[in-house]
């Protein structure tokens, strides 16, 4: 699941000047993430992972990293430079 902004675009989180696309594998992870930010659960997309990496991330720019389950016990990050290295 990918949270969407009020305008329907994927919601990006900025941490220490770096943009991250948060992806959640379960609704409770998504809810915990929003709750920690005093936000209500809103709209989201649930594309297959392949589409996130192959189509969505390139559309967002080459400086956006990917973080899976950022509110979970074991979040997993893919920094933007690591994602770009996979394309080479």
Residue frames as qw, qx, qy, qz and C-alpha x, y, z in Angstrom:
[[0.000, 0.889, 0.457, 0.000, 0.00, 0.00, 0.00],
 [0.400, 0.133, 0.016, 0.906, 1.19, 3.46, -0.90],
 [0.018, -0.700, -0.474, 0.534, -0.42, 6.45, 0.85],
 [0.325, 0.559, 0.419, 0.638, -1.77, 9.13, -1.44],
 [0.108, -0.135, -0.209, 0.962, -1.74, 12.88, -0.88],
 [0.346, 0.556, 0.466, -0.595, -4.93, 14.94, -1.01],
 [0.387, 0.608, -0.322, -0.615, -4.18, 15.48, -4.71],
 [0.953, 0.209, 0.104, -0.191, -4.01, 11.74, -5.38],
 [0.523, 0.650, -0.529, 0.157, -0.24, 11.58, -5.79],
 [0.815, -0.164, -0.466, 0.302, 1.99, 9.20, -3.82],
 [0.387, -0.912, 0.062, -0.123, 2.86, 10.75, -0.46],
 [0.681, 0.366, -0.401, 0.491, 6.57, 11.30, 0.06],
 [0.611, -0.768, -0.109, 0.158, 8.18, 11.67, 3.47],
 [0.408, 0.741, -0.322, 0.424, 11.20, 13.92, 3.87],
 [0.800, -0.574, -0.025, 0.173, 13.77, 12.79, 6.43],
 [0.520, -0.578, 0.279, 0.563, 16.99, 14.78, 6.86],
 [0.184, 0.653, -0.337, -0.653, 16.55, 16.31, 3.40],
 [0.013, 0.137, -0.917, -0.373, 15.93, 12.99, 1.63],
 [0.689, 0.067, -0.045, -0.721, 12.59, 12.06, 0.05],
 [0.130, -0.097, 0.985, -0.055, 11.25, 8.57, 0.72],
 [0.645, -0.096, -0.405, -0.641, 8.31, 6.69, -0.73],
 [0.377, -0.205, 0.785, -0.448, 6.74, 4.68, 2.09],
 [0.631, 0.023, -0.631, -0.450, 5.24, 1.32, 1.16],
 [0.495, -0.276, 0.628, -0.534, 3.27, -0.83, 3.57],
 [0.276, 0.074, -0.928, -0.238, 2.61, -4.55, 3.40],
 [0.238, -0.465, -0.842, 0.136, -0.24, -4.51, 5.94],
 [0.177, -0.777, -0.323, -0.511, -3.03, -2.12, 6.91],
 [0.632, -0.729, -0.196, 0.175, -1.96, -2.10, 10.57],
 [0.621, -0.142, 0.098, 0.764, 1.52, -0.92, 9.53],
 [0.140, 0.505, 0.342, 0.780, -0.03, 1.86, 7.45],
 [0.423, -0.795, -0.347, -0.261, -2.35, 2.86, 10.31],
 [0.696, -0.545, -0.127, 0.450, 0.52, 2.95, 12.84],
 [0.483, 0.125, 0.191, 0.845, 2.57, 5.15, 10.53],
 [0.074, -0.624, -0.329, -0.705, -0.26, 7.65, 10.14],
 [0.588, -0.734, -0.339, -0.018, -1.18, 7.53, 13.81],
 [0.668, -0.323, -0.081, 0.665, 2.42, 8.46, 14.75],
 [0.239, 0.132, 0.223, 0.936, 1.98, 11.58, 12.57],
 [0.208, 0.439, 0.507, -0.712, -1.48, 12.46, 13.94],
 [0.334, 0.222, -0.482, -0.779, -3.02, 11.76, 10.53],
 [0.775, 0.157, 0.399, -0.465, -6.16, 9.90, 9.58],
 [0.503, 0.021, 0.795, 0.339, -6.05, 6.86, 7.32],
 [0.400, 0.605, -0.078, -0.684, -6.69, 8.15, 3.82],
 [0.852, 0.482, -0.040, -0.200, -6.63, 6.92, 0.27],
 [0.393, -0.543, 0.693, 0.265, -3.92, 4.58, -0.91],
 [0.718, 0.446, -0.424, -0.326, -2.89, 2.52, -3.91],
 [0.749, -0.335, 0.571, -0.033, -1.90, -1.13, -3.78],
 [0.658, 0.615, -0.373, -0.223, 0.18, -1.75, -6.91],
 [0.975, -0.039, -0.067, 0.210, 2.35, -4.83, -7.33],
 [0.551, -0.677, 0.208, 0.442, 5.93, -4.31, -6.12],
 [0.604, 0.154, 0.474, 0.623, 7.29, -4.60, -9.65],
 [0.185, 0.802, 0.374, 0.427, 5.27, -1.55, -10.72],
 [0.395, -0.902, -0.034, 0.169, 6.49, 0.45, -7.72],
 [0.585, -0.478, 0.384, 0.530, 10.14, -0.12, -8.64],
 [0.494, 0.180, 0.597, 0.606, 9.89, -0.15, -12.44],
 [0.124, 0.650, 0.494, 0.564, 7.33, 2.61, -13.03],
 [0.320, -0.898, -0.295, -0.062, 6.42, 4.67, -9.97],
 [0.598, -0.605, 0.067, 0.521, 9.88, 5.40, -8.52],
 [0.474, 0.100, 0.371, 0.792, 11.36, 6.55, -11.86],
 [0.007, 0.747, 0.458, 0.482, 8.38, 8.89, -12.30],
 [0.460, -0.857, -0.206, 0.106, 9.08, 10.45, -8.88],
 [0.155, 0.911, -0.358, 0.131, 12.69, 11.27, -9.73],
 [0.791, 0.251, -0.496, 0.255, 16.10, 9.77, -9.18],
 [0.103, 0.422, -0.570, 0.697, 16.54, 11.13, -5.65],
 [0.716, -0.326, 0.103, -0.609, 13.61, 9.28, -4.02],
 [0.061, 0.258, -0.949, 0.168, 14.35, 6.25, -1.84],
 [0.702, -0.250, -0.500, -0.441, 11.99, 3.44, -0.94],
 [0.126, -0.275, 0.777, -0.552, 11.15, 2.41, 2.63],
 [0.589, -0.228, -0.697, -0.340, 9.03, -0.65, 3.37],
 [0.639, -0.591, -0.493, -0.005, 6.95, -0.69, 6.57],
 [0.261, 0.533, -0.332, 0.733, 8.59, 2.38, 8.14],
 [0.507, -0.529, 0.248, -0.634, 6.43, 2.06, 11.28],
 [0.943, -0.110, -0.285, -0.131, 7.12, -1.64, 11.69],
 [0.758, -0.589, 0.248, 0.129, 9.53, -3.56, 13.85],
 [0.628, -0.211, 0.513, 0.546, 11.86, -4.20, 10.91],
 [0.447, 0.832, 0.046, -0.324, 11.59, -1.44, 8.32],
 [0.730, 0.012, 0.447, 0.517, 13.65, -1.97, 5.19],
 [0.167, 0.863, -0.043, -0.475, 15.15, 0.85, 3.14],
 [0.715, 0.309, 0.379, 0.500, 16.39, 1.13, -0.40],
 [0.145, -0.681, 0.052, 0.715, 18.26, 4.43, -0.77],
 [0.568, 0.756, 0.037, -0.323, 17.86, 6.18, -4.12],
 [0.161, 0.704, -0.654, -0.227, 21.45, 5.49, -5.18],
 [0.382, -0.144, 0.912, -0.031, 21.00, 1.75, -4.51],
 [0.632, 0.525, 0.505, -0.264, 17.84, 1.68, -6.63],
 [0.435, 0.818, -0.240, -0.291, 19.58, 3.49, -9.48],
 [0.138, -0.542, 0.816, 0.147, 22.53, 1.06, -9.26],
 [0.587, 0.153, 0.788, -0.104, 20.12, -1.80, -10.00],
 [0.593, 0.733, 0.194, -0.271, 19.14, -0.09, -13.26],
 [0.088, 0.779, -0.540, -0.308, 22.72, 0.03, -14.53]]
